[in-house]
Amino acid sequence: MKPRLLILSDLFGGENPNWIKFYTDKLESTFEIQYYDVLKLANLHAFDLTETEIHSQFLNGGIEKAIENLLQLENEKVIVLGFSIGGTIAWKASLKALKTDCLFAVSSTRLRYEDKLPNCNIKLYFGENDSNKPSLEWFQKLNVPSEIFDNQKHQLYLENKNAQLICDEILKTVKT
């Protein structure tokens, strides 16, 4: 039986965004994949809203609602790959009751406000030029394994070359 991999979208969600296909194509031979649109998990309607407005909805109860719904949907051991706000939701759900074996979070800049580590293997990815990534002190204090992509911004995960490196790491981690 394949290990279960949850993929949590970024802020913009979507049924099946084109960029997610690269990850699912690379990982589906090894994992049973469950994709979650975080907007749906949070019961948010983002049609015609700006990025700032969507972000505000997540900060005003959306993150908590997404965590609550995710915990109701998932009660087996999982590996999680979360993008941006999806990684933050995965982190917080793992602190509560999500049975997370490994957590891979990409550009999850809101983690800079976290001071507790989930009890699982963690690997974080950020762009060097993402102005909201956690500080060097944060990484040192929490001692979290991370990789910083040179000359990349927040949406580094949309580029296939970066996605390939992330997928390779996930596959390597799970096979060891």
C-alpha positions as CSV (number, residue, x, y, z in Angstrom):
1,M,0.0,0.0,0.0
2,K,1.3,3.4,-0.9
3,P,1.8,6.1,1.8
4,R,-0.8,8.8,1.8
5,L,0.4,12.3,0.7
6,L,-1.8,15.3,1.3
7,I,-1.2,18.3,-0.9
8,L,-2.6,21.6,0.4
9,S,-2.9,24.4,-2.1
10,D,-1.7,27.9,-1.8
11,L,-3.9,30.9,-1.1
12,F,-5.5,30.8,-4.5
13,G,-6.7,27.2,-4.3
14,G,-8.6,25.9,-7.3
15,E,-10.0,22.6,-8.3
16,N,-6.8,21.5,-10.1
17,P,-4.4,24.4,-10.7
18,N,-2.0,23.7,-13.6
19,W,1.1,24.1,-11.4
20,I,0.0,21.3,-9.1
21,K,0.0,18.8,-12.0
22,F,3.8,18.8,-12.0
23,Y,3.9,17.7,-8.4
24,T,1.1,15.1,-8.8
25,D,2.7,13.6,-11.9
26,K,6.1,13.2,-10.2
27,L,4.7,11.8,-6.9
28,E,1.7,9.7,-7.9
29,S,3.7,6.5,-8.6
30,T,4.9,6.5,-5.0
31,F,2.0,8.0,-3.1
32,E,-1.8,7.9,-2.8
33,I,-2.4,11.6,-3.3
34,Q,-5.2,13.6,-1.8
35,Y,-5.3,17.3,-3.0
36,Y,-7.0,19.9,-0.9
37,D,-8.0,23.3,-2.1
38,V,-7.5,25.3,1.1
39,L,-10.2,27.8,0.2
40,K,-12.7,24.9,0.3
41,L,-11.2,23.6,3.5
42,A,-11.7,27.0,5.0
43,N,-15.2,27.4,3.5
44,L,-14.1,30.6,1.8
45,H,-15.5,32.1,-1.4
46,A,-12.7,34.0,-3.1
47,F,-14.4,34.8,-6.4
48,D,-13.6,38.4,-7.4
49,L,-11.5,39.0,-4.3
50,T,-8.0,40.4,-4.3
51,E,-5.1,38.5,-2.8
52,T,-5.2,40.8,0.2
53,E,-8.9,40.2,0.8
54,I,-8.4,36.4,0.5
55,H,-5.4,36.6,2.9
56,S,-7.5,38.6,5.4
57,Q,-10.3,36.0,5.3
58,F,-7.7,33.3,6.2
59,L,-6.4,35.4,9.1
60,N,-9.9,36.1,10.4
61,G,-11.0,32.5,11.1
62,G,-10.2,30.8,7.8
63,I,-7.0,29.1,9.0
64,E,-8.8,27.7,12.1
65,K,-11.8,26.5,10.0
66,A,-9.4,24.8,7.5
67,I,-7.6,23.0,10.3
68,E,-10.9,21.9,11.9
69,N,-12.1,20.5,8.5
70,L,-8.8,18.8,7.7
71,L,-8.8,17.1,11.1
72,Q,-12.3,15.8,10.4
73,L,-11.3,14.5,7.0
74,E,-8.0,12.9,7.9
75,N,-7.4,10.4,10.7
76,E,-4.6,8.2,9.3
77,K,-0.9,8.7,9.3
78,V,0.0,11.1,6.4
79,I,2.8,13.0,4.7
80,V,1.9,16.5,3.9
81,L,3.1,18.9,1.2
82,G,1.7,22.4,1.8
83,F,2.2,25.6,-0.3
84,S,2.2,29.0,1.3
85,I,-0.9,29.2,3.6
86,G,-1.4,25.5,2.9
87,G,1.9,24.8,4.7
88,T,0.8,26.9,7.7
89,I,-2.5,25.0,7.9
90,A,-0.6,21.7,7.8
91,W,1.8,22.9,10.5
92,K,-1.0,24.0,12.8
93,A,-3.1,20.9,12.1
94,S,0.0,18.8,12.9
95,L,0.4,20.6,16.2
96,K,-3.3,19.7,17.0
97,A,-4.1,16.1,16.0
98,L,-3.1,15.5,12.4
99,K,-1.0,12.3,12.4
100,T,1.8,13.7,10.3
101,D,4.9,11.6,9.5
102,C,6.6,14.2,7.3
103,L,5.7,17.8,6.6
104,F,7.1,19.7,3.6
105,A,6.1,23.3,3.5
106,V,7.0,25.6,0.6
107,S,6.9,29.4,1.0
108,S,4.8,29.2,4.2
109,T,5.9,32.6,5.4
110,R,3.3,32.8,8.3
111,L,5.4,30.1,10.0
112,R,7.6,33.0,11.2
113,Y,5.0,33.5,13.9
114,E,5.1,29.9,15.2
115,D,7.2,29.0,18.2
116,K,6.2,25.3,18.6
117,L,7.3,22.4,16.3
118,P,5.0,19.6,15.2
119,N,6.2,16.2,16.3
120,C,7.2,15.0,12.8
121,N,10.0,15.3,10.2
122,I,9.9,18.7,8.7
123,K,11.6,20.4,5.7
124,L,10.8,24.0,4.8
125,Y,11.5,25.7,1.5
126,F,11.7,29.5,0.9
127,G,12.9,31.9,-1.8
128,E,15.9,33.9,-1.0
129,N,14.0,37.1,-2.1
130,D,10.8,36.3,-0.2
131,S,10.7,39.3,2.1
132,N,8.3,37.5,4.5
133,K,10.3,34.3,5.1
134,P,11.2,33.6,8.7
135,S,14.4,35.2,10.1
136,L,17.7,33.5,10.5
137,E,17.1,33.7,14.3
138,W,13.8,31.9,13.9
139,F,15.4,29.0,12.0
140,Q,18.2,28.8,14.6
141,K,15.8,28.9,17.5
142,L,13.5,26.2,16.2
143,N,16.3,24.3,14.5
144,V,14.1,23.5,11.5
145,P,15.7,21.9,8.4
146,S,15.2,24.3,5.5
147,E,16.4,25.1,2.0
148,I,16.6,28.6,0.6
149,F,16.3,28.8,-3.2
150,D,18.7,31.4,-4.6
151,N,17.2,34.4,-6.4
152,Q,13.6,33.1,-5.9
153,K,10.6,34.9,-4.6
154,H,7.4,33.7,-2.8
155,Q,5.9,31.7,-5.7
156,L,9.1,29.7,-6.3
157,Y,6.9,26.5,-6.3
158,L,5.3,27.5,-9.6
159,E,8.6,26.9,-11.5
160,N,9.2,23.3,-12.7
161,K,12.9,23.3,-11.8
162,N,12.1,24.1,-8.2
163,A,9.2,21.7,-8.1
164,Q,11.5,19.0,-9.4
165,L,14.0,19.6,-6.5
166,I,11.2,19.5,-4.0
167,C,9.7,16.3,-5.4
168,D,13.1,14.7,-5.5
169,E,13.6,15.5,-1.8
170,I,10.2,14.2,-0.9
171,L,10.9,10.9,-2.7
172,K,14.4,10.6,-1.2
173,T,13.1,11.3,2.3
174,V,10.3,8.8,2.1
175,K,12.5,6.0,0.7
176,T,15.1,6.3,3.4
